[in-house]
Amino acid sequence: MSTFAPSISSNLTGAICASSHYTERRRGLAKLVHKPRAGLLLDAQFEDDGALVFQHACLLGCERIVSKRKHSRYRSGRSRDWVKMKNR
C-alpha cells in the first residue's frame, strides 16, 4: 500500500508552489500557520495505514479524510495522488 499524508499550501507571496512536492508545500504552510487563528488551522497529519486512519476518523465522527501522496506535485482537478474518503 502506498503511503499517503492527509492540502495545498502557498509561498509567502500567495502563489501556488505547484512544482514542489507535497511535503515541501506543507512545510512552507506550517511556517505561515504556526499558531491556530480564527478560521485558519493546519490539519493534523498522519503517516499511517490509510484504512486504520479512516477507521479511527469514523469512530471520532469525522466527515471524511483526505490523503495525499507525499511526493506528488500539485495539479488541479482529480488525481490518483489525492484521495478523499467519506464517512457514510
Legacy VTK file of the C-alpha trace (Angstrom):
# vtk DataFile Version 3.0
C-alpha trace
ASCII
DATASET POLYDATA
POINTS 88 float
0.000 0.000 0.000
1.249 3.476 -0.805
1.957 5.986 1.910
-0.429 8.911 1.902
-0.283 12.003 4.027
-3.614 13.649 4.933
-3.993 20.379 1.130
-2.319 22.763 -0.842
-0.044 25.408 0.530
1.277 28.628 -0.894
4.501 30.564 -0.629
4.799 33.918 1.141
3.533 35.838 -1.895
0.429 33.671 -2.111
1.496 31.975 -5.343
0.904 28.234 -5.505
4.102 26.193 -5.377
2.834 23.692 -7.923
6.239 22.344 -8.812
7.102 21.479 -5.196
6.394 18.132 -3.595
3.550 17.909 -1.071
5.980 17.651 1.849
7.721 20.877 0.763
4.396 22.698 0.308
3.180 21.516 3.716
6.426 22.593 5.411
6.044 26.079 3.904
2.439 26.283 5.005
3.351 25.197 8.542
5.768 28.149 8.742
2.941 30.527 7.784
0.364 28.957 10.102
2.463 28.230 13.177
-0.311 29.245 15.599
-4.038 28.479 15.186
-6.118 31.586 14.420
-9.820 32.161 13.959
-10.809 30.448 10.708
-7.284 29.209 9.940
-5.886 25.898 11.125
-3.374 23.439 9.711
-4.919 19.964 9.818
-3.260 17.132 11.667
-1.082 14.904 9.524
-0.809 11.141 9.956
1.619 8.831 8.229
-0.066 5.523 8.922
-2.086 2.891 7.136
-4.938 4.772 5.420
-7.548 2.190 6.385
-6.578 2.475 10.060
-6.666 6.285 9.985
-10.058 6.206 8.250
-11.447 3.721 10.796
-10.411 5.968 13.688
-11.733 9.071 11.906
-15.126 7.352 11.553
-15.135 6.380 15.236
-14.452 10.026 16.114
-17.340 11.150 13.904
-15.198 12.879 11.287
-16.939 13.532 7.979
-14.013 12.426 5.804
-10.264 12.165 5.414
-8.187 13.456 2.514
-4.979 11.633 1.694
-2.149 12.900 -0.475
0.924 11.110 -1.769
3.931 12.666 -0.071
5.993 13.132 -3.224
3.174 14.305 -5.500
3.160 17.708 -7.132
0.086 19.924 -7.145
-2.242 19.773 -10.122
-5.816 20.947 -10.429
-8.668 18.513 -10.937
-8.998 14.891 -9.921
-5.889 12.845 -9.395
-4.932 9.388 -8.142
-2.444 11.208 -5.863
-5.241 12.847 -3.856
-7.867 10.549 -2.358
-10.978 11.650 -0.419
-12.749 9.036 1.685
-16.160 9.993 3.075
-17.630 8.565 6.255
-21.038 7.149 5.304
LINES 2 90
6 0 1 2 3 4 5
82 6 7 8 9 10 11 12 13 14 15 16 17 18 19 20 21 22 23 24 25 26 27 28 29 30 31 32 33 34 35 36 37 38 39 40 41 42 43 44 45 46 47 48 49 50 51 52 53 54 55 56 57 58 59 60 61 62 63 64 65 66 67 68 69 70 71 72 73 74 75 76 77 78 79 80 81 82 83 84 85 86 87
